[in-house]
Amino acid sequence: MLRKIVRWFSASPPRTLLLGFGAIIFIGAMLLKLPFAAVNGQSMSFVDALFTATSAACVTGLVLFDTGTYFSTFGHWVILLLIQIGGIGFMTMATLFALILRRRISLKERLILQESLNQGSIEGLVRLVRKVILYALALETVGALLYTARFMFDMSFGQAMYHGVFHAISIFNNAGFDLTGDFRSLTGYSTDLYMNVVSIVLIILGGFGFVVLADLFEMKKKRKFSLHTKVVLTVTAALVVVGAFIIFVFEFTNGRSIGNEGFGEKALISLFQSVTTRSGGVTTVNIAEFRQATQFFIIILMFIGASPGSTGGGIKTTTFAVLVGAVLAMIRGKEDVVLFRLRLAQERVYKAVTVTLFCIGIVMLGTMVLSTTEDAAFLKILFEATSAFGTVGLSMGLTGELSVAGKLTIIFLMFIGRLGPLTLTYALGPKAGRPLYRHAEGKIIIG
């Protein structure tokens, strides 16, 4: 029986990804369940350990216990390792070890890597893995140095370096875990320009995706960006600017959030929230104090999320761009979706629609289940479900109040959100064959 199960999982790259990711989360949960993973020396329940491990491996950031005060140094390093593996990808890490050991990467492993990195072909995958590791470690190192320099004003050099490394890895991977204590996140640095700029840059770079990072770092060599990079950069910039403006306007007079701050501080806080809501997970203000209109707008940003092949979740910026392009094409009476003077294949449009509807269905299902198991306001529940699926990690305070059924639901949402709904469907669904016939064309009234 065990041999059949292993053979079934190894039959396709999506299934292997599903098994590998699940195995990492399980191992992480068992390590976090150990008594010395907590400061008080007491073992947490398996469900709580599984929740924390899933949140870390899926780079989400929803927490049941305060990371800075509840977990020991061992617990911190387990969480950090899960974040790093989850952010870069476990197959990327496995390939790194294979390259270190000078082992040949097989065709099957390249196919799994192709699925993991969301690439269209296996050409140049090993070279891309090298770039992924190099860029990630370089950016995390720079981030750790910058954070350490700032934390040295608040604590000793050893503590500053420890906090710097942890926050650099967590924030670059859009994980949202922090060591500030008392569930404060970065609220103590809400008007600190240095901390805000460093965090914003790390979140955005982590959310671009490694293919875009490769294009940016090799701009002098290539002298032009791919269509994918152009779309990611354009949509990201538009969402950040529009998001910051809307949050700024909606919260301008709200004394419980940013209403009592100066104009410049309001703009800085609004900009940070616009960036972090699409997958960052850390926050400089209490989201629960925002107006309902702002909270609902944040839900929309969380649902869109980061970019393909990145450390973030959501339906992705490129999917959003294709949907907007399809709507504009329909309004103009055009058959083709054109972005930057390039026509998109119809299959890309179908996939964007499929991903969006699938994700809406999953969020709706999760929200319905949580509405049944949890005694909380609907907007609070919808916010939590979207945050979990988008692997964002922001919360309006519901996470710590979840029932066992609610925790399992959030675990399910985080897992699907990080793995990707289509990957899960391909993994569990039957193997598609080539159709032997096509049906006659029919007409249906739309709208």
Secondary structure, 3 states (H helix, E strand, C coil): CHHHHHHHHCCCHHHHHHHHHHHHHHHHHHHHCCHHHECCCCCCCHHHHHHHHHHHHCCCCCCCCCHHHHECHHHHHHHHHHHHHHHHCHHHHHHHHHHHCCCCCCHHHHHHHHHHCCCCCCCCHHHHHHHHHHHHHHHHHHHHHHHHHHHCCCCCHHHHHHHHHHHHHHHHCCCCCCCCCCCCCCHHHCCCHHHHHHHHHHHHHHHHCHHHHHHHHCHHHHCCCCHHHHHHHHHHHHHHHHHHHHHHHHHCCCCCCCCCCCHHHHHHHHHHHHHHCCCCCCCCCCHHHCCHHHHHHHHHHHHHCCCCCCCCCCCCHHHHHHHHHHHHHHHCCCCCCEECCEECCHHHHHHHHHHHHHHHHHHHHHHHHHHHHCCCCHHHHHHHHHHHHCCCCCCCCCHHHCCHHHHHHHHHHHHHHHHCHHHHHHHHCCCCCCCCCCCCCCCCCCC
